Amino acid sequence: MKFNIKKYYLLIISSLLIFSGCSEFLEEPDKSNFTNENYFTKPEHAESAVNSIYQDLQPVLVSGFGGGPWMMTEFATGLANTELGQAQNSIFVRNLNNNSDNGYGQTYWTSYYRGIANANLAIAKIPGIPMNEVAKKKSLGEARFLRALYYFELVRIFGSVPLITEPVGLASKDLYPSPASVENIYKVIEGDLLEAEKSGLAARDASGRVSIGAVKSLLSSVYLTMAGFPLNKPENFAKAAEKALDVMNSNQFSLFTSYDDLHLPSRKNSIENIFQVQYLENIIPSSLQTAIIPYNQGISNYNAETGAIFANKEFVESYEKGDKRAAEKQFYYTSYTLKSNRSLSKNLGGYYIFKHFDVVAQTSTTSSGLNWTILRYPEVLLNYAEAANEVSGPTPAILNAVNLIRKRAELPELTGLTKAELREAIWRERWYELSFENKTWYDMVRLRKAFNVFTKKFEPYVGHKFSYGPTLAEKELLFPIPTAEIRNNNKLKQNPGY
């Protein structure tokens, strides 16, 4: 199925069909007014239905002078800072004073449940469309992957949430659903991904659509999470290692030779980028660029320089000596040329995030087509190494997976480690390699561990003190369910401590 960027971001009428209560609309005889009954009749309707599910990956990445929802899990690590005083949602999370009125959490909830609603409609209706069976199977695989991804995010952020797998109307029992157990949510996530794995999707997809590589990569992360907290099912370590190894043995993915490739739009959906949120300059540009530049220091062609998020000094300076990732303009930057005179550089007084920095957009076009990466090959290597080490202890294959990442960082290979020593070494690589990609907080919660940037050791999550003062309590293992959702549905219960 050819990928059409113009259709990719069209949200079809599924949300209207699910949530509208207007009987006059449904009885309208004009067939140009789509309904459940007359819309899902052609192959292109299946494509549009699936395309609509992708769209809901974007809202959490919107960034501006109010910060951005994606920053929520970054500030929760204690490893990020902000210069944006009006971004109260960021500051509340960073200082561990978060509450259920935080708009970031509401955006996650609303966007991802809308994506789930679109996925449910596609999964229910596509089987009845007369179309090529191979294409039909692939469309259903995409829909199941995306539904699994949305639930994987929601269950880790909020814990026990409503589990809806069928289209919902005003007469549906799921209009005001009860929360499901975390274990049952993971059963649906696993089931969807196993079905998607059998759907005949391409091994990888340069257009940005879901691939088998993406399905197996996500499965490895899901199983790794299921092995840890809150489910604590260690039998899933072997499954996580198996799925990660499938991706590694597919020979479809490899590491970039240069960290520069991480922030080149020309490299999106390729090499080590397994699955990304799609953007296109001047058509559907990313708004993230204004968030990762310092506040009003005149280095960018963008009018807005928000200073919304940057790295804590103590974290960047905790990288191993000689680690290329911590070198200037690799993962971080401390100086940049001035917009008024590109031959002059300015010291910025902090460590800003360079791995997401679009040089052309910042210095010329002010329109970025740089994708946001959800799944990247180094995560797969680290998933394999961590999970396999838990199963068998150190082996040459496990060490090689970690050392591929360390070699690119120009660090010495790991050798001669015990199982416990290798475990923590792998965790450190996760913290350093996957920094500021919305991965670290999830690792903290599943491991119940936090990284002490001063000792460079891991310590219990509850009681861990951030380098700037606040101390994690048990309530910070989840985010609060948004106030509006509690008010709208009295079957929902607020998470403890909020």
Sequence and secondary structure as in RCSB ss.txt:
>XXXX:A:sequence
MKFNIKKYYLLIISSLLIFSGCSEFLEEPDKSNFTNENYFTKPEHAESAVNSIYQDLQPVLVSGFGGGPWMMTEF
ATGLANTELGQAQNSIFVRNLNNNSDNGYGQTYWTSYYRGIANANLAIAKIPGIPMNEVAKKKSLGEARFLRALY
YFELVRIFGSVPLITEPVGLASKDLYPSPASVENIYKVIEGDLLEAEKSGLAARDASGRVSIGAVKSLLSSVYLT
MAGFPLNKPENFAKAAEKALDVMNSNQFSLFTSYDDLHLPSRKNSIENIFQVQYLENIIPSSLQTAIIPYNQGIS
NYNAETGAIFANKEFVESYEKGDKRAAEKQFYYTSYTLKSNRSLSKNLGGYYIFKHFDVVAQTSTTSSGLNWTIL
RYPEVLLNYAEAANEVSGPTPAILNAVNLIRKRAELPELTGLTKAELREAIWRERWYELSFENKTWYDMVRLRKA
FNVFTKKFEPYVGHKFSYGPTLAEKELLFPIPTAEIRNNNKLKQNPGY
>XXXX:A:secstr
    HHHHT   THHHHHH   HHHHH   TTS  HHHHTTSHHHHHHHHHHHHHTTSGGG  BTTB GGGHHHH
TTT EE   TT HHHHHHHTT   TT HHHHHHHHHHHHHHHHHHHHHHHGGGS S HHHHHHHHHHHHHHHHHH
HHHHHHHHSS B   S   TT TTSS  B  HHHHHHHHHHHHHHHHTS   SS TTS   HHHHHHHHHHHHHH
HHSTTT  TTHHHHHHHHHHHHHHTT     SSGGGGG GGGTTSTTEEEEE  BTTTB BSGGGGSS TT S  
SSS      EE HHHHTTS TT GGGSBTTTEEEEEEETTEEEEEEEEEEEEE TT  HHIIIIIS B   EEEE
EHHHHHHHHHHHHHHHH   HHHHHHHHHHHHHTT     S  HHHHHHHHHHHHHHHSTTSS HHHHHHHHTEE
EETTTTEEEESTT B TTS B  GGGGS    HHHHHH TT    TT 
